[in-house]
Structures are given as structure tokens and as C-alpha cells.
Amino acid sequence: MAGIVFNKASGLNDSVFGKSQEPIKLFIEQQIEAFQQYSIIDNVFYKDETNNFAEKYSYETSLGDFEAVGEGGAYPRNSFQEGYSKVIEPEEWKNSFEVTLTMIEDAKMGKVKQRAGQFTLSYNRGREKLAAAILNNGSSTTMTFGKNNRVFDISAADGKPLFATDHPSKTGNTGVQSNYFGNEFSYDALCRVEEAMQKFTDDDGNILNIMPDTIIIPSNARIKKLVFDAIGAEDGAPGTANHSFNIQYGRWNVIMSPYLQNTPGITPGTDTWYLMDSKFNEYYAGLVWLERVPLTVKSYIDENTDNNVFKGRARYGAAPNNWRAICKVDPGLGTVLSI
């Protein structure tokens, strides 16, 4: 996040509220920073900033390979082609809270901090819910979000759902590709899905050398145990008498979030999981979180109530762009890879 802007109404410093402004500002800033330490936004999304009303994300197809031309041969003439593109427009988000004059007069700073804490929790929670909702609903091209049921476009740049079994090629030089699989998490399934991602190609059929390094899971005890059983032991294939080296040991970052949910309809007793190449996600803007205006807090006195009103406003948006950065595994729903 780009930071926080805190504005005070004219003449506010001359009132009894003025003494509470700096402690409240500091408290809000500290709470936001603490939340970011375990945010899935910071760990899963490519974060970008803009001064425009929207940003367009795209990529170019690959250049042809070097060719053997013989002594004195002519240079091959190859060219790029623009791939699929995605436009992301930041939304406007608002909330507010009040501090009564009575609280300030009676020096009830504990209650004031509680309200400021609820305010920052609301801000951070809403952002996390939006990010998680894109993953939770990633097998669809749209989703409804928030109490007002606002509709968001969460399609990838190719117009398909972020997680689909039929991603097309812009140039027509490959068949469809899938980043939506159907295996229950296990050591073998992890190996197989990783292999599938490593075979993703660009629109011209060139292997992209994707190297998944991040496992993303809901904060459910069942799958946490399966994941750490699979990647946490150096010797032996988990669940077997095979004492060969565990090729998954020490290779993965694990991101867990209580906001991630299992997809309705998956095999009972199983959990949704994701694999991501964090470097590819950053280099090719796979999942984009776009900041337009940081949280801006304004404070003024309501003449009718004498309450100190704090209004928070921010502009940000998020959407998938390049599907190749991440895959989703819904046991029983996606493409089941043979083990």
C-alpha cells in the first residue's frame, strides 16, 4: 500500500479534539502496517500503482528462435505480436466512524482507539476479502461482492475465467491449455500439478520455464496437515516406506488465509489448493492489485452532534491478467491428472 493521508478540518486543532488527532492517526497507521505482515495481497498479488483512471496490462508473444543460416546467411526476420490484454479500473471505497465529544472530555482514549481499530480492521478486511474472492470465484468470469452486490469482472486477459481448462492461444499456434485441475492434495498430486505448470507454453507453443514456488491454501487443519506432511520432511516420501530424498522438501512458501474457501461441489472431505510461480506473477503481472489513491482519512466536527467524524476513502482495484502464473486445484472438478 502506498501509505495513508490524514487531513484535519480547518480549525480542528483549536478544539478539544485537536489533542486526540495525532494519537488516532498513529494508531491507524500502526494497525494497517501490522495487518500487511500476513496479507495475502502482499504475498499473492502483483502490486502496482497508477495515476490514471485505469491501466491496461498486456504482453507480447515470443520472438522466433535463432536459426542456423550457414556462412554469410541472411538474418531471419521475426516479429512480435501483442497478446491478450486486460484493463483494470480502480474502484472507490469509503467508510466512516465517529468519536463523541463526551469520550474526549472524559479522556476515554481506550474507546477511541477501539473505534479507530475497528475502522482499520474494516479497511484491511475488505481488501483481503476482495483478493480472496477473486481466487474463490476464479472459475467464473464475474463475481458479486459486498453488501450492495456489486458485480466485478474477474476474467483473465483472454476472456476466460482465471482458472479454466480451455485457455486459448492468441496466435492459434497451440491448442487450449488448462490451469484448473481436479486432484486431492497429496505428495504425488503436488509433483504432478507442478509438472503440468512447468509445461505451460506461450501463445506460440514455447515452454515458459515456469517454476512454482508458492502453495496457497485455506486455513483448514486438514489440508495444512497434508501440505506440511508432504513438504516438511527431508527424508522419505510421505506416507510410504520409501526413504528416498523428498524432492519437495524446503522448496515452498505456504500462504494460508481464513478468507479462502472451498469451492462448492468439490469432493467431500477435501480442500481447494493453489500453486503459483511468484516470480512469473511479478514479471508478467499475473494477478494484479492496482492502487490508485491510498487510504485518505478526513476529520471534521459535525455541527449537529458535536461528534468528531472520521471519513476514510481509497481507490483500488484487482483482477487477473496472465493466467499462467497460478493454477487452482479443486478435487473432482478440474482436469484430473493421472498419478
N, C-alpha and C positions, 0 to 999 in steps of 0.2 A: 504494500500500500504506500502511496506517495506521502502520507502524513496526515496531519489534522490541522485545520484552520479554525481558530477560535476568535469570534468577533463579539465585542461588547457594545451594547446600545449606548448612544450618546448620553453622557451624564450619569451613567450607571455607577462609575467609580465613586461618585459623590454620595451614594446612598449606602445604607447599611449592608446592602448586598455586595458592594464592592469588595469587602474583605473576604468573601467566600469564592470569588471568581477564580483566583489562581489555584487554590486547593482543588476545586472541582475540575478545572482544566487539567491539572497534573494527574488527578485520579483517572480521568477519562483516557488520557494518553497511555498511562501505565497499563490499564485494563486491555486496551487494544493491542499493545505490544505483547502482553502475556498470552493472549489468545492466538496470536500469529505463530507462536512457537510450535503448536501442534495442528496448524491449519492444513486441511487437505488442499486448499487453494495454493498455498506456497509449495506443496510437495507434489501436486499432480498437474497443475495448470502452468502453461507458459504465460508469464505476466508481462503485459505491455502497457504503455501509457500513450495517450493521444491528446492533441489539442483540437481535433476535428470532431465533427458531429458523428462520424463513422470512419471505420478503417476497412480496407479491402486486403484480404490475405490471399495470396496465390503462390504458385510455384511454376518452374519451367520443367518441361520434360528433358530427358537426358540428351547429351550430345553423343553422336555416334563414336564408336571406338576408333583408336588409332589403327590404321591399316598398313600392311606391308605393300609398298609400291615399287620396290626394286630401285636400282641405282638411277637417280635423277628423275624419279617418278613424280607426277603431279600431286599436289595436296588434295585430299578428298574435301569436298565442300559439304559440310554437315551444318545443321541449324537447330536451334531450339524452337519449341512451341510452348505457348502458355498452357499450363494445365488448368484444372478446375479452380475456381476462386470462391471466396466466401466474404460477404460484407457483414461486419458486426457493428451495431449501433448501440452505444451505451444507453441504458435506461436511467430514469430519475427515481431516486429512492428517498423517502422522508419519514421522520418520526419526531416526537417531542415529549418533554416531560416538564413538570413544574416543581418549584421549591417555594413553599409558603413563607410569608414574612414571619409568621409565628415560629417556624423552625429556626430561622436565622436569629430572631430575637432571643429565643431560649437556648441558642447555641447547640442545636441538635444536629451536629455535623455528622454523627453516625447515620442518621436517617437520610441526610443529604447525600452522603456517599452511597448509601443503598440505592437511592434513585438514580444516581449517576451510573452506578454499577449495572442496574437493570437496563439503562439506556445503551451502554456499550455492549452488554450481552445481546441485546436485541439487534444491534448493528452487525456484530460478528456472526451471530447465529443465523441471521437472514442470508448473509453472504455464503456461509458454509452450506446452508440448505439449498441454495441455488446451485452451487457447484456440485453437490451430491445428487441433486435432482437430474442434472444433465447425464450423469452416469446411470442413475437408477432408471431413467426413461430413455436411455440411449438406443434402444431397439425401435424407437419411433422417431419421426421427423419433427413432431411438435410435442409440447407439453403444456399443461396448465400449472400455474404456480401462484401461491399466495392466496389470501382470503378473498381477493377480488377475482380469482381465477383468470388471471392474465395469461394469454397464450404466447408462448415463446417458440421461435423457430430454432430447433436444435439439430437440424440436418447437417451433415458434413458437406464439404465443398462440392462433392459430386452429386449432391441432391438426395443421396441415400441416407438412411439412418446412420448414426455414428457406428453402430455395431450391426453389420449386415453380412449375409452370405453371398451377396451379388454385387460387390463394388465394381463398377465398370472402368474401362480404360479410356482416357480422353483421345488417344491416338488410334484406338482399335487394335493395337499390336499385342494385346494379351487377352485371355479370357477373363471372366469375372473372378474376383478374389474374395475371400471370407476372413473377417476378423471377429467372428461370432461362433463360439464353439460350445459343445454340449457335454463336456466331461466333468464328473465329480472330481474335486481336488484330491490328488494323491501325488506321490513322488513320480510315478510313471506319467501321470497326466501333465505334471509340470514340465517334464522333459519333452513331451510330445507337443504341447502348445508352444513352448519356447522354440522348438524346431520349426513349427508352422510359421511363426513370426519371422524367423531368420530367413525364410524363403519368400517373404513378401517382395514384390518387384515394383518398379516404377511403371509408368504407362507404356513404356517401350519394351518391357519384359526384362529389364536389368535387375539383378539381385541388389538389394539396398544395404546389405550387411547390417541389418537391424540386430541389436544385442539387448534384449530385455534385461532390465536390472531392478525393476520395482514390482512388488506384489501388492495389490490393493484389495483389502477385504473389509466386510462389515465387522463390527466389533462384537462378534459372536464367539463364545467359548469353543464351540465345536470346530469351526474352521481355524481358529487360532492354534488349537492343539495340532490339527493336521499339518498346518503350514510349518510350525516350528519343529514338529517331529521330522518333517521332510528336509528342512534346510539347516537344522541346528546341530546335527551330529556329524563329526568329521569322518568316522569310520562306519561302514556298513550301510547297505540300502535299507531304509526304514521299513520295519515290519517283516523283515526276512532274516534268514540265517546267512545272507550274503555279506561278507565282511570286506568287500572291495571298497575303494575310496568313494565317498559320497560326492559326486561331481557338483551337487547343488550347494555344498557347504560354503558359507561365508561369501556368497555371491550376490545376495539380495537385500534390498531395502524393503521393509514391510511397512505399509501405511494402513492404519486401522481407523475407521470412523464410525461412530454411532449413528450418523446420518445416512450411511449406506444401507440399503435394504435389499432383501432377496426379491428377485423378480417373481411375481405371481405365476404359478404354473410349473415351476421347476420341480424336479424330482424331490418328493418329501424326504426330510432328513438330510438335505444337502444345502450348500450355500453358494451364492454367487461369488465369483472372484475375477480379478483383472490382472493382466500383465502389461507393463509399459516399458518402453525404452525412453528414459528421461532425457538423454542427450538428443535423440531424434526429435522428441517432443519440443525441445527448446530450439534446435536448429531449424526445424521445418514447421514450427507453430502448429503443433497437432491439436491440442486443446488450449484455447486462447481465453485468458482473463484480461479484459481491457478496462483500464482505469481512465476515466475522463476528468472527474472532479473529485478530489479527496473529501473525506468527511468534513463538512463545514458546519460548525456549531455557532448559532447566534443566540444572544441572550437579551431579553428586554423585560420591562415591568408591565404587566397587564394592569391598565388603569382601573378596571372594574373589580379586580380581586386583590390587587397589590402583590400578586404572586410573581416570582421570577421565573419566566418561561424560557426554556432551552429548546431550540429547534435545530434538528440535525438534518442535513441534506447532503447527498452524494450522487454521483453519476458513474455507473459502471455497467459492464455487460460481459457476457461469456457465451461461447459457442464452440462447437467442434469445427475444425478445418481439415486437417490431413488425418484420415482415419488410421493410417499405418503406424502411428505412434503407440497405439494401445489396442488391446483386444479384451473382450468380455467373454466369460465362461459361465453359462447358465446350464447346469446339469440337466440334460434331457431336452433342451430347447434349441441349441445351436447345432452346428455341424459336429457330429461325434467323431473324434479322431480315434482310430484303432490303436490300441496299446499292445 
